[in-house]
Amino acid sequence: MIIAFSAVALFTGCSKEVLNDSLPQQKSAAVVQNDLTTEELVMNLVFNIKPGTMPKSEIERMYSLLTSSLSDQGKQAFRTLFDNYKGYNGNTVVSSVVKTEGVEKILEGKAPADEFGRSVASCEKTLVVAASGSGKVYVYTKRNGSYALIQTLAPGLAEFSIVASVAVNEKNIVIGAPSFMGGQVFIYKKSGNKWVESDIIESQGKAMFGSDVVLKENRLAILSLDFAMGSFISIYQRIEKAWVLSGEIAQPFVFILDIDMDEDYIVGNGMSFTSPFPAAYIFKEQESVWSLEANVELPGFMYGSIAINESTIVANTFMGIGGFTGNDGKNYIIRRQGGVWSITNVIQIPQVLSLPALNKLDISEHTLVVTSPLGIENFPGDAAFVYRKSEGAWTLKRTLVPGDGGANYDFGSSVLLNKSEVIVGAVNSMFNMADPGRVYVYDSH
């Protein structure tokens, strides 16, 4: 789900194999690229566009469009927020190892700056992890309770493309590789015990094609994001042995950051060029035609994450509305009642950051997980919160923090609920950038 090109899974405060006492431990200093312009930093944080991979003139144009709906005062506040964000270089981060029930499993990247865990997907015993730094995708299978690496996929990326998103079902692995000029989607088919490249879907002129991909049975949704025209969602259907374009959703002058799909609904978290607030866009298929059924305004600034499970949608925003002070930690439950989609509950995670952070999330029938990445001194973060639904109410049941001492920044950059597991990615894309990244796997109970 979601661009923001990240991966997260529920995380418990426990260590790997040996549980330690609850003692404070210091992480290495946070390393931020202070030589980046504000425009470059925003593009990296929000869209994972790496410095040097896009002309500065294009970055400045995208930034201008991104902030076009703000007042002059709002634009200055937004710039000040991100300029301050760069000033945390050298801070020492303090975290604690928390002794809790259960044992986490940790999968590690293979090379420095691998950005392992940028996106995660799973189906039955198969776990797929994207590493956008190296442009590779790692495929694991679950054996005797542990995940074993069985194959490394290396799609032939075009210039300026990155591996941003992955999806998997029993027969196919889908890899989204967008670039600001276009992009491709690579499809691998299972053949015996191996995954073999079978199809490449080209962008057909769309920018950031493959920013997010969602695969449900024989239906594939692909997100594109053109910073001048708006957003497109291309829907492909597997018919016999070919992937056929069966529908397309166009939202002119709307940035959609994240998408999800369930049955005959596709949802997106986005923001119009002409509106100061983001919204949850809800599309429905009727007689093979997709149309906008509703858009529910979200109190906040800039779009965030979104997920759908049957008739329940959960969405959040990149930052709260309190004077651009940072993420306010609010997540909005949206349901259809009497034919009308509306916000029915607001879930406030207990740790609120004063830095901009994209809280990733996922939802199943009775479980919701929300992450809080970017833990910096005096700004608690690096956690995932697990909620359970009972009699219509969502209650916080577990708080998951890295049991290896929290030595990984950006814990919660992606998240996934897989039956009895919570899977969280920590890519270290902005802090401690030489670290390869990790994926944490927890028992959701």
N, C-alpha and C positions, 0 to 999 in steps of 0.2 A: 504494500500500500504506500502511498506517499512518496513525493520526491524527497527533498530534504535528504535524500539519498542516505539514509541511515538505517540501523537495525537495532531492535531492542527486545529483550525478553524479560519476564518477571525475575526479580533477583532477591534472594534472601540474604540476610546478614549472617553468612556463615563462611567458613574457610573451605579450602579444597578438601583434603583428606583428613587433616588434623585441625580441630577447632582450637583457636587460641583464646586466651583470656581477653576481656574487653579493655585493651590498653591503647592509648593514643599512639599513632604512628605518623611520621611526617613523610609526605610525598616529595619527590624532587620538584624543583622550581618549575612553575608554569612558563612555557616559552611561547610567546605570541609574536607574530610577525609584525613588529612595530613599524616597519618600513612600508607597510601596505597603506594605500589611500583608503579613506572611509568607503568609497565606492567599491574598491576591491575586496575589503573586509566583508561588506554586506553581501556581495555576490558569492563569496566563499561560504559564509555562514548559512545563508538562506538557500542558495542554489548549488552549493558545492562546486562552483566554477573556480578552478585553481588559478592563482596569479600566473600570468605569462601564457595562458592558453587562449586568451581572447584579447583582441586589440583594446587598448584603453579607451579609445573613442566609443567602441561598442558598449563597454562596461558603463561609461558615463551616460550613454543614451538610455540603457536599461535602468540605471539608478534613477534617472530623471523621470522615466515613465512610472517606476515603482512608487515614487513619492509625489506624483502629479496631483493627487487628490488632497494633499495636505496644504494648510495655510503656510505662509512664510514662517510664522512662529513655530508651527509643527515641524517644518522641514529642518529648522535650526535645532530644535530639541532632539529630533531623530539623529542628526549628525553628531550632536554633542554626546548623546548616549553611546554611540559606537566609538567615538574618539576616546571616551573614558574607558570603554571596554578594552581598548588597546593598551591602556596604562597599567594593566595588572601584570605585566611582564616582571618576573622575578619574585612574585609573591610565593611564600611557602604555604602549602596547603596541608591542613591538619585533618586527619580522618581517624576513625576508630574501627577496630575489628570487633564485630559483635558476635557473641556466641549464641547461636540459635539452632533449632533442630534441623536436621537434614544436611546434605553435602552438595555443594555446587560442583558442576563440571565446567572446566574452562578449556576452550579451544583457542589456540593462539595463531596469529598471522605468521607468515613464513619469512618475511624480510622487513627491514626498517621502512617506515612510512608506507606500509602495505595498505593501511586503512581497511584492515580486515574487520568485517562486521558492518560495512556500510549499509547492506541490506541483507535480510534473512528470509528464508521461506522453507516450509516443511510440508511433507505429506507422508503419512504413515511413519515408516522408519527412515525416510530420507530427509536430510537437512542440507540446505544449500546456502552458502555464505559468499557474498560478493566482497571483493577487495578492490576498491576503486583506485587505490594508489598504484597497484601493479597491473590492473586490468584483467585480473583473473577471477575465476569462480571456483570455489572448492565444494566438492560433493562428499557428504558423509553418510554412512549408514549406521543404524543403531544395532549393536551386538552386545548381548549380555549386559544391558543397562548403560553402555558407554558408546560414544560416537567414534567411528573409525573412518579416517580419510580413505576414500576409494578411487577418487579421480580429481584431476585438476583441469578445468576447462579454460582455454585461452582463445576467445573469439578474435577474429581479425578486425580490430578496431580501426575505424577511419581516423584521419587527423583531427585532433582536438576532442575526440570522443572519450567518454569515461564509462566504466561499468557503474551504473547508478541504481539499478533495481533488478530484482530477481523474483521469479514465481515458479512453482512446481506443482505437478499433479502426478498420478501414477505412471503416465506415459511420456510426459514432456517437461523439460526445463526451459524457461523463457528468461532471456537476459536483455534488459533495456540498456542501450548504449547511446545516450543523447550527445549532441554537440550543439553549439549555438548556431551552426550552419545547417543542421539537419539531424542525422542520427540513424541508427539501425536497431532492429530487434532480432536477436539470434534465437533460434529454436533448436533444441537438442532432443532427440527421440531416444527412448530406451531400447537398446538392442542387446538382448541377453543380459550380461552384467555390466555393460558399458553404455555410456551416453554418447550418441553420435550426432554431429550437426546435420540437420535435415532441411532447415529453411532459414532464409534471411528475408525479413520484411523491411523494405526501404521506406524512407520518410516521405516520399512523394512531395518534396518541397516544404515540408513542415519543419520548423525549428524545434530543438530540444525534444525530438521524437524518441520516446522510450524513457522519459523522465520518471514515469511510474508505469508498472505493468501489473495487471491482476488477471489471474487464470483460474477459472472455475469450470470444471469438467471440460467441455469442448468449446468454451467461449473465452476469448482473450480481449481485454480492454487495454489500450495503449494511450498514454497521455502525451500530448505535445503542448509546447508553450512558446508562442511567438510574442515577443515583447512589444511588437508594434500592432499585431492583429488581435491577439487574445489566445484562448485555449481551444484545443481540439481533443476529442476522445474518439479514437478509431476502434470499432468493435469488429473482431474477426471471429469467424466460425470455422471449426474443423469439419469439413465435409469430405467424406471418403479419405483421400490421402493429401488433401490440400487445405491450406488456411485461406479462406475467402473473406474479403471485406463485406460484411453484412449490414453495417450501419455506421453512422458518424454523427457525433454531437459537436456542434460549433457554438462557442460562446464568445462573440466578438467583444473586445475590450474588457475581458475578464481574465485575471491571472488565477489559474487553479493550480494549487501546489500539490495536493494529495488526492487520490481517488481510491474507492473501494467498490465492490460489486457483490450483490447477493440476489439470486433468483432474477427477477425482471427489473431490478433497480441498480443504478449506478449513482454513487454520490461523490461529490467533490467539494473540497474546502478551498474557497477562492475569494477574490476581491475585485470589484469593478473599478475601472479607471475613474469613474465618476462618483464613487461612494466612499465615505470615510471609514466605513465598517466592512469587515469580511462577512461572508455568509456561507451556509451549507446549501449547496446546489443539489437538488434531488431530481434525477431523471428516471423516467419510467418507459419501458418498452410496451407498446400496444400494436398488435398486428405488424410486427417487424419494423416499427418506426419508433425511434427514441425522441422524447420531447421533455421539456422542463415541466415538472409537476409542481415544484415549489422551490423557493429559496428563502431560507430562514436566517435572518440577520443575527450575527454573533457579536455581543458586546466586547470590543477589543480593537487592537490595531494590527493589521496584517493577518493573513490566513495562516492556518496551522495544520494540524493532523485531523483525519477523519476515518471512521470505521463504521460498518453496518453489520448487524446480525438480525436477520428476519425483519421485524418491524421497529427495531431500535437502532438509532444512529447516535454516535457520540462524536463531538467535535470540539476543538479548542482554537485559541489564537496564539500568534507569536509573542505578542505583548499585550498587557492590560491597558486600560484607558486612563489610568491615574497619572497623567502628566508624563507619559512615556518613561515611567520609572522601571519598567521591566515586566517580566511575565507575572501575571497575578495568580497563576495556578488554577484557574477555573476551567472546568470541562462541562460541556453542555449536553445533556441527554435530550434527544429530540424524538418524539413519537407522533404517530398519526392518530388523531382522535376526531371522530365525527367528520372524517374526510379532510381534515386540516392538519398539516404538520406544524408543530410548535415545540418550544422548549418546555419540558415538563419537570426537569430536575437540574440542579447545578451542583457539581461535585468539586469541592475545593481541596486540592492536595495539601498536606500539612506543611511541606517545605516550599517556601516561595522565594524565588531568586530575584535579586535586584539587577541581574544582567539579562540581556535578551537570550532566550533559549527556546528551542522548539521541543515542547513536550510531546513525545511520541506516545501512541496508545494503540490498544487492540481490545476487541470485545468478543465474547462468546455469549451463550445463552444466560449464564449465571455469573460470569466473571468479567471484570474490567481491569486492565492494567494501564497505568499512566507513568511515564518516566519523568525524571527531573535531572537532566544532564548539567554539566558545567559546574562542578563544585570548586569554589575558590574560597580562600581564607575569609572568614566572616560571612560567607554566602553559601550556606549548606546546599549541597546538591548531590549528584552522583547517586541517585536512588530510583527505585521503581516501587510503585504503590499498587497493591492488589486489593480490589474491592469485590465483594460478593453480594449478589442480589437475593433478598429474601423478603417475601410478602410486599414486593414493589419498592423496597428501599435498598439503596446501595450502602454498604458498610465496609469501612477499611478493616481488612483482616491481617495483612502482612505488609511490612516495609522491607524491601530487599536492597541491600547495599553490598558493594564488592567485598567478599570475604577474604580476598588476598591483601587487604589493607587499604583498598581504594587507591591503588597506585596508578589507576588508569583514568584519564580524563575523558569527558564526553561519554560516560557510562549512561546508556539510555538513548543513544543516538538512533536506535531502532528497537522495535519490540515486537514480539510475536507470541501468541497463545497457541500452543499445539497440544490439544487434548489435556494431558496431565502435566504439561511442562510450560514453563515461561522461559523464553529465550531473549537475551538482551545483548545488544552489540555495544562495544566501546571502541570507537575508531581512532581516537586521539588525533583528530584532524587539525585542531587548532592549538592544542597544548601538547607538550612532550611529543613533538611531531615525528621524532625518529622511532618511536615505539611502533611495532607492527599492528597493534590493535588486538582485541580479544572478543570472544563471544562466550557469554555465561549461560549455562543451562540449569534451571531449577525445577524442582517438583512444585507444581502450582498448589498442592495441598499442604 
